[in-house]
Amino acid sequence: MYKLDNLRKSIRKGLVYRREDLAKSSKSIDRDLANLVREGSLKKIAQGLYYAPKKTAFGDSAPEEKDVIKKYLKGDDFLITSPNYYNSLGLGTTQLYNSKKVYNHKKHEDVKLGNKVYQFRRKSKFPKQLSSEYLVIDLLNNIKSLEEDEQTLVDNLKSKVPHFNKELLKKNADKYGSIKAKKIINKLE
């Protein structure tokens, strides 16, 4: 148990760890990780990915989504988005989706991390942060996959253009938009 104590001391509550992050603190890392998961000191998120939960009045806290994805991708060059975010644009989208996309430069796969499935999509370019103008372009890029009427969304966008920064819409379309998205944005002017 002394060896397990060494590993336990290297774990901070609220942080996400990869197996290799903890391996240097144990000679039998897989056995020790299994013991820590069994006792509740760690929770397994995915193969080789663990979380040290913080205790709250409501039970164990969940890890921060960004922390989990950062550890999974081994870096912070990604953008989390969801079709649900389009509902905030006022363009008439009302559907709720049980998915999130993670734009990144490394992986293109669907992965279950904890109790959520993420659609990792490799993209050459994406902004560091979400903006309404980028979400409009993302909506247009993904319009075929939405459960909404495509023409209605485009018509609603035409009437809502004054609510957006036209210059930023154009810049986002030029930088991140599909050919179709660029055409739609160019017709708005």
N, C-alpha and C positions, 0 to 999 in steps of 0.2 A: 504493500500500500504506500510505502514511502515514495516509490517512483510515481505513483498516481498523484501524490501530493505535489510533486514538482510540476507536473502537467497542470494540475488544478491552479497552482499559483501563477501560471503564465496566461491564464484566461481572465479577461475582463468582461464583466456583465454588460450586455447591450451591444457587444461586437460580433461581427461575422468572421469566421475563420475558414481557411482552406486546410485540408489535411496537412499539406506540406508546411503551413505556418506553425503547426503544433508539433510536427514530427521531431524537431530538434530538442524538444523537452521530454521525449520518451523513447525508450529502446524498443518498446512493444506498442507502437502507436495505435494499431488497429484494435487490439485488445483493450487498451486504455480508453480509446474513444468510445468503444461499445459500453464500457463500464460507466463512463461519464454520461452517456445518453440514457442508460438504464436508471441511473440515480437522479436524472433531471438537471444536471449541471450544464449539459449541452443538449441541443435539439438538432436532429439531422434535417437539413433543408433539401439536400440532394446528394448524389454520390460525391464524397469528398468535400462537402460544404456543410458547415455547422454554425449554430448560433448559440451564444451564451445568454439565456433569457434573464431579464431583470424581473424581479418579483414586484407586483403592484397589488393594490387592494382588490383588483379584479382578476388576479391570476398572473400568469407569465405574460410579459409584453411580447409583441411581435417585433421582428427586426424591421428596420427601415428598408423600404423597397430599394432605394438607391444603393444602400450598403450591400444588399444581397447581390444586385446586378453588378456592382463594381467588383466585388470579389469573384463573381462567376466569370466576368470578362477579363479579370486581372488588369483593370484600368478604368478610367472615368470618361472615356471618349464615347459617349452614347447619349441617346435622347429617348425618353419614354413618352409614348403617345397612345391614344386610344380613340376609336370612333366615338366614344361617349363624350369626349372633349368637344366634338363638333356641335353638340347641343347648346353650348354656351355662345355660339356665334350668332344666334337669332336668325338662322337661315331656314328654319322649319324642320330640322332633324329632331326626331323625338325617340328614335329607337335606343334601346339599351343593349350593349354588347358585353359579353363576358370574355373580353380579350384585351390585351395590351400588346402593343408593338414596341420593340426596342431597336431603334435604328443604331447601327454600329458598323465598324469596319472589319470585324473578325468572324462573326458567326451568322449562319443562315439556317435556323432550325427552330422548331417548337420545343420548349423545354419546361418541365414542371419544376418550379422552385418553391418549396414549401407546399402550400395548397393552391397555388396559382400557376396557370400555364401562360408563358410568355412567348410571343412570336418574335424571335430575333431575326431581324432583316438587315442584311449587309447592304449598305448604301455608301456611295462614294462621298456624298456631301449631305450634311444636315446641320442645322444651327445648334449652338450650345444650349439655347433656352427656347421654350415655346413662346410664341406670340400669336395674337389673333390672326395677323396677316399670314404667318406661316401655317396656322391651322386651316385657313381657307385653301391654301395651295395643297396641303396634305389631303384635305377633303376632295379637292378636284382630282388629285393623283389617284385616289382610291374610290372615286365615285361609283364605279361599276360594281364594287363589292358591297356597297351599302344597300340596306333594305328600304331605301327611299326612292321617290321618283326623281330621276336625274334632271329632267327638264324643269321641274318645279324648283329644285335646288338652284339651278343656274338662274332662273327667273328671279328667285328671291335674292340671290347675290346681286343681281343688277339693281334691284331696288334698295339694297342695304349698303351699297358702295360708299355713300357719304359717312357711314359709321366706321369705316376703316381708313387707315393712312394709305392713300393711293400709291404714293411713292414706294412705301414698304411692300405693298402688294406686288407691284411690278418687280422690285428687286428680288423678292422671294420667289416669284414665278420664274424670273430669269435664272436664278441660281439653283432652285430646287424643283421646279415644275416640269411635268411631262410636257410633251408637245401639245397635247390637248389642253392642259391647264394654262399654258402660255397663250394659246389662241383665245381661250375664254377671257383671260385677264386683259389681253390686248383689245378685245372687242368692247370692254367696259369703258374705255376712255372716250 
